[in-house]
């Protein structure tokens, strides 16, 4: 297996910070980037966002920006820190998730689809990659472009990236929709654990501009007292998918991995990642060409179908459906293609 990712500049994390991530699944690095650096980043993002009026979600805002590539992928405070954390989890190579088509994702976290123009006060507890099969090394990186100290702070349940915790928390997915009102109702937390969602044991990551947050992509998280104008950059790294188990996991449940093709109809969108042409071999190692992703697609789908649970509901959702029947909770809105 290639070890090109190891060529990244040395990270700045201390051994204690690495242990913090290993134990609890997250790390909040305060003041990682200076005010002038953040001013440059915000100007770059806003300019690109203004150019992409056809894509208000901003998923491709980073594409083509040497500034953002340097600061978010190459810099020792970002890419270097990811390298430290991945190595601590036993990885020798990793990919920018969805790097076959994207350079990550710049997220404009406004109202969800169908609720444009409406202030939604909360984004309920959920995991982006829920289930005991999903807990292999994956890191989500978030850089806030506006402070969240008074409103809209990210909340995390420490340790919830571990398989045993996934089993205990899976009822929380029972009413988590896909960008619709069901996502923003608190009753599932009340009926599952007897407390309001905002009162679930958790930590509030009160970030300021210049902070960078790393957390395992299976960790349960939420936002309460949502800021309608919250702005952030979010992008994902995955351990190299060198096994059927990992490929099956990506095929069924990684939103950026599946951006490379449409599972419903198997229409391959073989767009090479710009990272493959980058001058830095470390950045090039974060991507694979379309033909590799195409082989992975077929292999991942076959591996998923061989797993011992129904194709229509991955491991996390079957128990959630049973939980709904017992509690009378609203149905979970299925994701297209699952």
C-alpha positions in Angstrom: 0.0 0.0 0.0 1.3 3.5 -0.8 2.5 5.6 2.0 2.6 8.9 0.1 0.2 10.5 2.7 3.0 10.2 5.2 4.9 12.9 3.3 2.6 15.6 4.8 4.3 18.3 6.8 4.6 17.3 10.5 1.4 18.1 12.5 1.2 20.4 15.5 -0.8 18.1 17.8 0.7 17.2 21.1 0.7 13.5 22.3 -2.0 14.5 24.8 -4.2 15.9 22.0 -3.8 12.7 20.0 -4.8 10.7 23.1 -7.8 13.0 23.6 -9.0 12.2 20.1 -8.4 8.5 20.5 -10.4 8.3 23.7 -13.3 10.7 23.0 -13.4 11.0 19.2 -13.0 14.7 18.9 -10.5 17.6 19.2 -11.1 21.3 19.3 -8.0 23.3 18.4 -8.5 27.0 19.4 -6.9 29.8 17.4 -5.2 27.5 14.9 -5.4 30.1 12.2 -4.6 33.8 12.5 -7.0 36.6 11.8 -5.3 37.6 8.5 -5.4 33.9 7.3 -9.1 33.7 8.2 -9.8 37.0 6.4 -8.2 35.5 3.3 -10.1 32.3 3.6 -13.5 34.1 4.1 -12.9 36.4 1.1 -12.0 33.4 -1.1 -15.0 31.4 0.1 -17.5 34.3 -0.3 -16.1 35.1 -3.8 -16.5 31.5 -4.9 -19.9 31.2 -3.3 -21.1 34.3 -5.2 -19.9 32.8 -8.4 -21.8 29.5 -7.8 -25.4 30.8 -7.7 -26.6 27.5 -9.2 -25.1 25.5 -6.3 -26.2 27.4 -3.1 -25.1 24.5 -0.9 -21.6 25.3 -1.8 -20.3 21.8 -2.1 -17.6 22.7 -4.7 -16.5 26.1 -3.3 -13.0 24.7 -2.5 -12.4 23.4 -6.0 -9.7 25.3 -7.9 -8.5 27.4 -4.9 -4.8 27.1 -4.3 -5.3 29.1 -1.1 -7.8 26.7 0.4 -5.9 23.6 -0.8 -2.8 24.9 0.9 -4.4 25.9 4.2 -7.0 23.0 4.4 -5.1 20.1 3.0 -1.4 20.8 3.1 -0.9 22.9 6.2 0.4 21.2 9.3 -2.4 22.6 11.4 -5.0 20.9 9.2 -3.7 18.2 6.9 -0.7 17.6 9.2 -3.1 17.1 12.1 -5.2 14.7 10.2 -2.1 12.7 9.3 -1.2 12.5 13.0 -4.7 11.3 14.0 -4.9 8.8 11.1 -1.5 7.3 12.0 -2.6 7.1 15.6 -5.6 5.0 14.4 -3.2 2.7 12.5 -3.7 4.2 9.0 -0.8 4.5 6.5 -2.8 6.2 3.7 -6.1 8.1 3.6 -8.3 9.8 1.0 -10.2 13.0 0.9 -13.7 11.6 0.9 -15.4 12.1 -2.4 -12.2 13.4 -3.9 -13.1 11.7 -7.2 -15.4 14.7 -7.8 -14.8 17.2 -5.0 -12.0 18.9 -3.1 -14.0 18.5 0.1 -17.1 20.5 0.9 -17.7 24.1 1.8 -21.0 24.1 3.6 -23.4 27.0 3.8 -25.5 25.7 6.7 -28.7 27.6 6.2 -32.2 26.2 6.2 -32.6 22.6 4.9 -34.4 21.8 1.7 -38.0 22.6 1.9 -37.6 25.1 4.7 -35.9 28.0 2.9 -36.7 31.3 4.5 -37.7 29.6 7.8 -35.4 29.7 10.9 -35.0 26.2 12.2 -33.8 26.3 15.8 -32.2 22.9 16.0 -30.6 20.1 14.1 -31.3 17.0 16.2 -28.9 14.3 17.4 -27.6 12.1 14.6 -24.5 10.4 13.2 -23.4 11.0 9.6 -22.3 7.4 9.4 -24.3 5.5 12.0 -23.9 1.8 12.9 -21.4 -0.7 14.3 -20.1 -1.4 10.7 -19.1 2.3 10.3 -16.6 2.9 13.1 -13.4 2.6 11.1 -11.0 5.6 10.8 -12.9 8.6 9.3 -12.3 12.2 10.3 -14.6 15.2 9.7 -12.8 18.6 9.8 -14.8 21.8 10.5 -13.6 25.4 10.3 -16.1 28.0 11.4 -16.2 31.3 9.5 -18.4 32.9 12.1 -18.3 32.6 15.9 -20.6 30.1 17.5 -20.0 31.1 21.2 -23.4 32.6 21.6 -25.5 30.7 19.1 -25.3 27.6 16.9 -22.5 25.7 18.7 -21.8 22.1 17.6 -22.6 19.6 20.3 -20.9 16.2 20.5 -21.5 13.1 22.5 -17.9 12.1 23.5 -17.0 8.5 22.7 -20.1 7.9 20.6 -17.9 6.8 17.7 -17.3 3.5 19.4 -19.3 0.4 18.3 -20.8 -0.2 21.7 -22.0 3.3 21.9 -23.5 3.2 18.4 -25.7 0.3 19.6 -27.0 2.3 22.5 -27.7 5.5 20.6 -29.2 4.0 17.4 -32.8 4.9 18.4 -31.8 8.5 17.9 -31.7 7.9 14.2 -35.3 6.8 14.2 -36.7 10.3 13.5 -33.7 11.8 11.9 -34.9 12.8 8.4 -33.0 13.8 5.3 -33.3 17.6 5.3 -36.9 17.8 6.3 -38.9 18.8 9.4 -38.6 15.4 11.1 -34.9 16.2 11.7 -35.8 19.1 13.9 -38.3 17.6 16.3 -37.0 16.8 19.8 -39.4 14.0 20.7 -37.2 11.1 19.8 -34.6 12.1 22.5 -37.4 12.5 25.0 -39.0 9.2 24.3 -35.7 7.3 24.1 -33.8 8.6 27.1 -36.4 10.7 29.0 -34.7 14.1 28.4 -35.0 16.8 25.8 -32.5 16.7 23.0 -30.7 19.8 24.3 -30.3 18.0 27.7 -28.6 14.9 26.3 -25.1 14.5 28.0 -22.7 16.2 25.6 -20.1 18.9 25.1 -20.7 22.2 23.3 -17.9 23.2 21.0 -18.1 26.9 21.2 -15.9 27.8 18.2 -14.5 31.2 17.2 -13.2 32.2 13.8 -9.7 30.6 13.4 -10.6 27.4 15.4 -10.5 24.0 13.7 -12.4 21.0 15.0 -11.7 17.3 14.2 -14.1 14.6 15.1 -14.8 11.0 14.1 -17.4 10.9 11.3 -19.5 8.3 13.2 -19.8 10.5 16.3 -23.3 11.6 17.3 -23.7 15.4 17.0 -26.4 18.1 17.0 -26.9 21.8 16.9 -29.4 23.6 19.2 -30.2 27.4 19.2 -29.2 27.3 15.6 -27.8 30.5 14.0 -29.6 31.2 10.8 -26.4 32.7 9.3 -23.9 30.0 10.4 -21.0 29.6 8.0 -18.4 26.9 8.1 -16.1 24.8 6.0 -16.5 21.0 6.4 -14.5 18.3 4.7 -13.9 14.6 5.3 -11.1 12.1 5.2 -11.4 8.3 5.2 -8.9 5.6 5.8 -7.8 3.9 2.6 -10.7 1.6 1.6 -8.6 -1.6 1.1 -11.1 -4.1 2.3 -14.6 -5.3 1.3 -15.9 -4.2 4.7 -14.7 -0.6 4.2 -16.0 -0.4 0.6 -19.4 -1.8 1.6 -19.5 0.9 4.3 -18.7 3.7 1.9 -21.1 2.4 -0.7 -24.1 2.4 1.6 -23.5 5.3 4.0 -20.9 7.9 3.0 -22.5 10.9 1.4 -19.4 12.2 -0.3 -18.2 8.8 -1.5 -21.5 8.3 -3.3 -21.3 11.7 -4.9 -19.1 10.0 -7.5 -22.0 7.9 -8.9 -25.7 7.5 -8.6 -26.6 4.2 -6.9 -30.1 4.4 -8.3 -29.3 3.5 -11.9 -25.6 3.0 -11.5 -24.8 6.0 -13.7 -21.0 6.5 -13.2 -20.0 10.2 -13.2 -16.3 9.6 -13.8 -15.0 13.1 -13.2 -11.3 13.1 -12.3 -10.3 14.9 -9.1 -8.3 18.1 -9.6 -6.1 16.7 -6.8 -4.6 14.1 -9.1 -2.8 17.0 -11.0 -1.6 18.8 -8.0 2.2 19.5 -7.7 2.4 18.2 -4.2 2.5 14.3 -4.0 0.9 14.5 -0.6 -2.2 16.1 -2.1 -2.2 13.7 -5.1 -2.2 10.8 -2.6 -5.5 12.0 -1.3 -7.3 11.0 -4.5 -7.7 8.1 -6.8 -8.6 8.1 -10.6 -12.2 7.4 -11.7 -11.4 3.9 -12.9 -10.3 2.9 -9.3 -13.5 4.4 -7.9 -15.5 2.5 -10.5 -13.9 -0.8 -9.4 -14.6 0.1 -5.8 -18.2 0.9 -6.6 -18.9 -2.6 -7.9 -16.9 -4.3 -5.2 -18.5 -2.3 -2.4 -22.0 -2.9 -3.7 -21.4 -6.7 -3.9 -19.8 -6.7 -0.4 -22.8 -4.8 1.0 -25.3 -7.2 -0.4 -23.5 -10.1 1.2 -24.0 -8.7 4.7 -26.5 -10.4 7.0 -29.1 -7.6 7.2 -31.8 -6.4 4.7 -30.5 -4.2 1.9 -33.3 -1.7 2.4 -32.3 -0.9 5.9 -28.7 -1.0 7.1 -27.9 -2.2 10.6 -28.8 1.1 12.3 -32.2 1.5 10.8 -33.8 -1.8 11.4 -33.7 -1.4 15.2 -34.8 2.2 14.8 -37.9 1.0 12.9 -38.7 -1.5 15.8 -38.2 1.3 18.3 -40.7 3.5 16.4 -43.3 0.8 16.6 -42.9 0.5 20.4 -43.0 4.3 21.0 -45.3 5.5 18.3 -42.7 7.8 16.8 -42.9 9.3 13.3 -41.4 7.2 10.4 -37.9 7.8 9.3 -37.7 9.2 5.8 -35.6 6.8 3.8 -32.6 8.1 1.7 -33.0 7.7 -2.0 -31.1 4.6 -3.2 -31.0 2.8 0.1 
